[in-house]
Amino acid sequence: MLSTVILAIYVVVFLLLSLPYLAIVKLVRVIGLKNVHEKMLEVFVQFFGKSVIRVVGANVEVEGLENLPKGNVLFVGNHQSYADIPIMLGFIPGVKSFIAKKETRRIPVVSWWMVEINCVFLDRQNLRQGMKDMAKAKEFLQEGRSMVIYPEGTRSQNDDMGEFKKGSLKIAQQANVPVVPVAILGSYKLYEQQKKIKKAEVKLTIGEPIFIEKLSKEEQKEIAEIAENRVRIMLKST
């Protein structure tokens, strides 16, 4: 219980203290210093991600960084825990946007930073709005931003992995960016398993990229299943 309280206090204080930095980041973007803006974002998200995981007490082993291609990609992974997000932010280089539930837009400060890194708030209840949201995600990919999507649609909260939703990776095809499968094993043990913060060993595995243009038309139709199988294989081999 104490660890959970400490983490909550840390996150709140950290985010409040980040507000002046956020103001500077926004100013840098407005005046058009794109490279500086990107670097400032990268410094922030990586520090935030790693520091949260450090406070939680997780030991994260990372494998497969050499598989990351040049340029932006669509990261596709299993989703065991809330901790998956800071793990992805802190331990994979570069700025990454997330396709998140629309409800997260109501969270002060957190949502302000999410907007700054081009996160998409997906409305899963309204089909028409959801399609517009995914179109926005496609635009961000086309503009050079890497994105993260969890095609299961929800946290498994254990070692199991649900099926990837068909059509969830269509934006990678439309934007013609590589799909990078990512497997996270053990993150649910940090909180979800016992509903309180607890130290645990976590492994993050980055698989070889799937290049859309190298797939046949039939394979492109099954891209979600191909990515799902890659992630399942990585989970079993860890």
N, C-alpha and C positions, 0 to 999 in steps of 0.2 A: 504493500500500500504506500509506504514511504517513497519508494522509487517512482511510483506513478505520480505522486504529488510533486516530487522534485522535477520530473520531466515536464509536467504541466507548467510549473513556475518558470522553468528555464525557457520553454518555447514562448510563453507570453512576454517575458522580459526581453528575450532576444528580438522578437518581432517589433516590440515597441521601440527598442533602441535602433532598429533598422530603418525607422521612418526617415531620419535625415538623409541616410544613404539612398533610400528609395527616391527621395526628392531630387537628389543630384543625378541619379540614373535617368530619371524622367527628363530632366533638363538637358542632359547630354544627348538623349534621343531626339528631343525637339530641335536642338540646334544642328542636328545632322551628323554627329560624330559616331557613325555606325560601328566602326571597329572598336572604339573606346567603350561604347555602350555594351557591345557583346562581351568584351573582356570583363567589364564591371559586373555584368550579370553572372558570368561564369564563376568569378571569384566568390560572389555571394552564395549562389546555389550550392556550390561544392562545399563551402565552409559550413553552411547551414546543415546540409545533409550529413556530413561527417560528424559534426558536433552533436547532432541529435542522436546519432547511432552510438557515439562515445558515451553520452549521458545514459542511454539505455543500458550500456554495458555489453553490446554485441561485439563479437569478433567476426568480421566479414572477410572471407577468403574470396578473392576474385580470380577467375580463370577465363582466358580467351580474349584479353584486350587486343591482342595482335590480330584478331578477326575483324576489328572495326575498319570499314573501308573509308576512304577519303570522301568528304562531302556529307550531306545530311541523309538521314535514314528514317525509317519507321521501325522503332523498337517494339517487339511483340513478345509479351511474356505471360507467365502464369501469375496469379495474384493471391498470395497466401495471407497477407497482412497489411495493415496500415503502414508498417515499417518499410514496405517495398518502395514507397515513394522516396523517402530520404536516402535509401540505399542506392536507388537509380540516380538520384541527384548528385550524391557525394562520391560515388565510386566509378562512374562512367564519365570520361572527359566530355567537355562541351556543355552547352545549354540545351536542355530538352524541355519541350512543351508536353503537357499531359492532356488527354481527353478525359475530362472529369465529369462527375455528376453535377447537374445544374445547381443543386443545393449548396455546393461549396462556394458559390458566388456570394452567398449571404454572410460569409465569415470575414469580418473586418481584417485588414492588413494582409492576411493570407491571400485573399482573393485579389488584392491590389498587386501583390507580387505575381500572382498567377496571370493576371492580365498583362503585366509587363513582359513576361516570358512567352506570351502568346498561347496560353492554355485555352482550350475550348470547353465550354460548359454545356454538356450534352443534355438535351431534353429528351428523355427516353419515354415520356408519356405522350408527347405530341409528335406524331410521325412527320408532319410537314416541317415543324421547327427542327426536329432532329436531323432531317435531311439538309436543312440550311446550315446547321451546326457542323455536320460532316463536310459540307462544301467549304466551310471556313477552314477546317483542318487541312483539306486538300490545298487550299490557297497558301497556307503557312508552309506546307511541304514544298510547294512550287517556288516559294520565296526563299527557300534555303534553310528553314528551321527543321531540326530533328524533332520527332514526336514520339510519344510513348502511348501505347494502347494495350489494355488488358481485355482481350476478346472473350474471356469467360463472362464478363459483365458484372462480376461481384467477387468478393474475397471467398476463398475456399475455407480459410481458417484451420486448415490441416494439410496433410501431405497429398490429399487427393487433388486432381485437376479436372475441371469441367471441360466440356466441349467448347471449342472456339465458335463463335457465332458466324455463320456464313455471311459474307458480304462485309465483314468488319475490316478487312484489309483492302477493300476496293480503292480506298484513297491512295494506297501505294501504287496501284496500277495506273490510276488516273494521273498521278504526279510523276510516275516513272522513277521512283526512288527505291533503293534496295530495302528489303525487309530483313531485319536482324533479330533472330530468335534469342530470347533471354530466359534463363531458368533461375529462379530463386528458391532455394531449399532451406527450410528451417526458420524462416522469419516469423511464422505464426507462433513459435515458441517464446518469442519476445513479449507477447501480450495475449493474443487470442486464446491460447491453450488454457491459461489459468485466469484470464481476465484481470491480470495485473502485470506490471513490468517485471521481467525476469531476464537475467543474462542468458545468452545462448550463442551457439555457433551457427553462423549463416554462410551459405555458399552462393555466390553469384557467378553464373556461367554464361558467357557470351558466345553464341554459336556463329558458324560461318554465315555470311550474308546470302540471301536469296535474291538474285538479280532477275527482275521481272522479264527483261528483254531476252533472257536466256531460256525462258520457259516456253513450252509449246502452248498453243491456244487452249488445249484441254487442261494442261497443268495450271494455267493462269486462272481457270475457273475454279480450281481446287486449291488455290493459294492458302486459304485459311486452314484447310486440312493438312497441307504440307508443313506449314509453320507449326501447327499443333503437334504433329508427329515429331518434328525436330525438338521441340521443347520437352515432350514426354521422354524422348531418348536421353536428353541431357539430364533430366531429373533422375532417371534410373541409373545413370552412370556415375552419379555423384555419391 
